[in-house]
């Protein structure tokens, strides 16, 4: 039983690294090399948020549905999207313009801002999908038993 907890802890650590690596790409909507400094700060933020977001959702959902592929994916995507809502929408900006597109004006988010936010939220759900697959791999190591 203790090995199971060790695998889960290792899974959460690896997933924290994976999410910290892919989150800047998802927020920027561009695949590329993430500067090491941004990766480190993203890792610190993700590591601080995991005990308050991903872990409780994982425990609730796997308790409800059991530890299986579906429940792990639901927990990973839900926790990633829930936390990302606070980072992907242009809240409280006086004015936000990117490439000539106005996302916020006078503190009010425009339709283009909401659309851009939802696209970034969709990208973050993809990060959650990747994280869920990685976590399920580490959580399920050694569970398969061969029978004759």
Secondary structure, 3 states (H helix, E strand, C coil): CHHHHHHHHHHHHHHHHHHHHHHHHHHHCCCCCCCHHHHHHHHHHHHHHHCCCHHHHHHHHHHHHCCCHHHHHHHHHHHHHHHHHHHHCCCCCCEEEECCEEEEECCEECHHHHHHHHHHHHHHHHHHHHHHHHHHHHHCCCCCCCCC
